[in-house]
Amino acid sequence: MILATIAAAILASNVLAEVIKIGVVNTEKILRESMPAVQAQKKIEQEFIPRDEDIKKMALQAKNLQDKLEKDGVTMEETERRNLERNLANLSREYQRAQRQMREDLSVRQNEEYGIILERTNRAINHIAEKEHYDLILQLQDSVYRSQRIDITDKVIKVLESEQTTQ
């Protein structure tokens, strides 16, 4: 009986000696807070400023046409009023098309930049995993609970930012 207890204790200690090391990464936080992500967002915003200004100008033109139509529409000749309404409708369609196209292009650019950042993030995660001997690292956005002890998000952000300064 004593031998069985000792054998069980030895087996349990061997099992405990091989503890699995697990880490968790919040990629959403990385895409929101890391320096490469912030810089990519600023870069994208700069790229789209001219188009945004053009769209704002179109909106102002449409508003001015609408105001003129409301103010002078009753006293205008029928053909002049119809031309103004047609111009307003054309401008409104062009405005909506330009807005839709900008949203689509913005989404494509964000996905491109986020793809690059996620590649770098995966390299950083692999680097940390190898260096610190992790057995498993999960990318979790909406976990119900995770201990700060296994959350390596801040380590990944530091690696990304150190890569950024060395480039």
VODOLO-464407 format. One line per 4 residues: number of its first residue (from 0); their letters; for each residue x, y, z of C-alpha. Coordinates in nm, 4 decimals. Example, Ala and Ser with C-alpha at 12.3 -4.5 7.8 and 13.67 -1.06 7.14 Angstrom:
residues 2
0) AS) 1.2300,-0.4500,0.7800 ~ 1.3670,-0.1060,0.7140
end
This chain:
residues 167
0) MILA) 0.0000,0.0000,0.0000 ~ 0.2783,0.2382,0.0897 ~ 0.4601,0.1527,-0.2323 ~ 0.1484,0.2346,-0.4356
4) TIAA) 0.1174,0.5733,-0.2645 ~ 0.4839,0.6527,-0.3279 ~ 0.4525,0.5447,-0.6920 ~ 0.1457,0.7642,-0.7336
8) AILA) 0.3302,1.0599,-0.5784 ~ 0.6264,1.0084,-0.8124 ~ 0.3985,0.9910,-1.1161 ~ 0.2098,1.3047,-1.0059
12) SNVL) 0.5350,1.4954,-0.9613 ~ 0.6478,1.3957,-1.3136 ~ 0.3173,1.5160,-1.4566 ~ 0.3451,1.8465,-1.2697
16) AEVI) 0.7020,1.8930,-1.3900 ~ 0.5712,1.9151,-1.7455 ~ 0.3441,2.2159,-1.7040 ~ 0.1965,2.3524,-2.0228
20) KIGV) 0.2649,2.7230,-2.0753 ~ -0.0238,2.9081,-2.2418 ~ -0.0494,3.2685,-2.3541 ~ -0.3334,3.4809,-2.4830
24) VNTE) -0.3155,3.7761,-2.7231 ~ -0.5837,4.0376,-2.7833 ~ -0.5300,4.1276,-3.1505 ~ -0.8075,4.3856,-3.1379
28) KILR) -0.6111,4.5778,-2.8739 ~ -0.2962,4.5488,-3.0864 ~ -0.4790,4.6889,-3.3918 ~ -0.6141,4.9709,-3.1785
32) ESMP) -0.3224,5.0670,-2.9518 ~ 0.0095,4.9607,-3.1013 ~ 0.2309,5.2236,-3.2587 ~ 0.2311,5.0569,-3.6037
36) AVQA) -0.1513,5.0499,-3.6017 ~ -0.1805,5.4128,-3.4908 ~ 0.0680,5.5208,-3.7560 ~ -0.1114,5.3194,-4.0242
40) QKKI) -0.4422,5.4820,-3.9300 ~ -0.2875,5.8310,-3.9519 ~ -0.1325,5.7431,-4.2882 ~ -0.4688,5.6264,-4.4224
44) EQEF) -0.6426,5.9391,-4.2926 ~ -0.3868,6.1549,-4.4748 ~ -0.4407,5.9595,-4.7967 ~ -0.8147,6.0173,-4.7858
48) IPRD) -0.8222,6.3862,-4.6847 ~ -0.8395,6.5161,-5.0463 ~ -1.1283,6.2849,-5.1347 ~ -1.3094,6.3733,-4.8154
52) EDIK) -1.2735,6.7429,-4.8932 ~ -1.4119,6.6869,-5.2446 ~ -1.7117,6.5061,-5.0978 ~ -1.7682,6.7899,-4.8510
56) KMAL) -1.7603,7.0372,-5.1405 ~ -2.0221,6.8308,-5.3244 ~ -2.2423,6.8320,-5.0141 ~ -2.2110,7.2092,-4.9875
60) QAKN) -2.2961,7.2518,-5.3571 ~ -2.6024,7.0299,-5.3119 ~ -2.7091,7.2284,-5.0073 ~ -2.6694,7.5555,-5.1974
64) LQDK) -2.8742,7.4224,-5.4899 ~ -3.1410,7.2952,-5.2502 ~ -3.1529,7.6344,-5.0720 ~ -3.1810,7.8177,-5.4040
68) LEKD) -3.4563,7.5837,-5.5184 ~ -3.6511,7.6316,-5.1945 ~ -3.6006,8.0080,-5.1931 ~ -3.6487,8.0942,-5.5623
72) GVTM) -3.8261,7.7841,-5.6955 ~ -4.1715,7.9375,-5.6849 ~ -4.0678,8.2448,-5.8857 ~ -3.8469,8.0618,-6.1381
76) EETE) -3.9495,7.9722,-6.4868 ~ -4.0538,7.6093,-6.5248 ~ -3.7530,7.5126,-6.7430 ~ -3.5048,7.6842,-6.5114
80) RRNL) -3.6581,7.5117,-6.2062 ~ -3.6517,7.1711,-6.3827 ~ -3.2863,7.2236,-6.4807 ~ -3.2017,7.3147,-6.1214
84) ERNL) -3.3861,7.0058,-5.9917 ~ -3.2063,6.7856,-6.2459 ~ -2.8697,6.9347,-6.1469 ~ -2.9512,6.8741,-5.7796
88) ANLS) -3.0528,6.5125,-5.8487 ~ -2.7352,6.4511,-6.0528 ~ -2.5181,6.6081,-5.7838 ~ -2.6942,6.4042,-5.5162
92) REYQ) -2.6292,6.0788,-5.7077 ~ -2.2673,6.1763,-5.7665 ~ -2.2298,6.2605,-5.3970 ~ -2.3730,5.9238,-5.2887
96) RAQR) -2.1560,5.7376,-5.5407 ~ -1.8426,5.9242,-5.4252 ~ -1.9237,5.8522,-5.0600 ~ -1.9835,5.4822,-5.1268
100) QMRE) -1.6636,5.4537,-5.3328 ~ -1.4593,5.6275,-5.0643 ~ -1.5978,5.3968,-4.7947 ~ -1.5096,5.0917,-5.0052
104) DLSV) -1.1606,5.2210,-5.0845 ~ -1.1062,5.3126,-4.7192 ~ -1.2083,4.9632,-4.6124 ~ -0.9700,4.8061,-4.8651
108) RQNE) -0.6805,5.0254,-4.7472 ~ -0.7515,4.9517,-4.3807 ~ -0.7617,4.5794,-4.4537 ~ -0.4286,4.6043,-4.6399
112) EYGI) -0.2593,4.7869,-4.3529 ~ -0.4154,4.5623,-4.0871 ~ -0.3002,4.2576,-4.2842 ~ 0.0582,4.3856,-4.2720
116) ILER) 0.0299,4.4566,-3.9001 ~ -0.1201,4.1130,-3.8334 ~ 0.1705,3.9480,-4.0197 ~ 0.4152,4.1407,-3.8021
120) TNRA) 0.2061,4.0530,-3.4960 ~ 0.2246,3.6820,-3.5781 ~ 0.6032,3.7071,-3.6184 ~ 0.6255,3.8837,-3.2807
124) INHI) 0.4065,3.6176,-3.1199 ~ 0.6262,3.3413,-3.2644 ~ 0.9371,3.5228,-3.1380 ~ 0.7932,3.5488,-2.7865
128) AEKE) 0.6707,3.1880,-2.7952 ~ 1.0145,3.0557,-2.8882 ~ 1.2053,3.2850,-2.6537 ~ 0.9840,3.2189,-2.3506
132) HYDL) 0.8999,2.8540,-2.4296 ~ 0.5242,2.8814,-2.4727 ~ 0.3386,2.5660,-2.5736 ~ 0.0262,2.7450,-2.6934
136) ILQL) -0.0659,3.1058,-2.7681 ~ -0.4239,3.1877,-2.8567 ~ -0.5583,3.4992,-3.0216 ~ -0.8730,3.5860,-2.8320
140) QDSV) -1.0988,3.8869,-2.8686 ~ -1.4015,3.8011,-2.6587 ~ -1.2988,3.5540,-2.3938 ~ -1.5226,3.5416,-2.0901
144) YRSQ) -1.2254,3.5333,-1.8580 ~ -0.8510,3.5251,-1.8880 ~ -0.5902,3.5810,-1.6253 ~ -0.3527,3.8718,-1.6720
148) RIDI) -0.0820,3.6159,-1.6015 ~ -0.1321,3.4562,-1.9435 ~ -0.2147,3.7746,-2.1402 ~ 0.0946,3.8588,-2.3457
152) TDKV) -0.0679,4.1367,-2.5520 ~ 0.1492,4.4084,-2.3987 ~ 0.4642,4.2042,-2.4684 ~ 0.3602,4.1716,-2.8339
156) IKVL) 0.2965,4.5469,-2.8567 ~ 0.6431,4.6136,-2.7112 ~ 0.8043,4.3822,-2.9681 ~ 0.6135,4.5526,-3.2510
160) ESEQ) 0.7164,4.8960,-3.1284 ~ 1.0793,4.7925,-3.0901 ~ 1.0714,4.6627,-3.4500 ~ 0.9240,4.9982,-3.5548
164) TTQ) 1.2105,5.1955,-3.4003 ~ 1.4766,4.9721,-3.5557 ~ 1.3374,5.0133,-3.9072
end
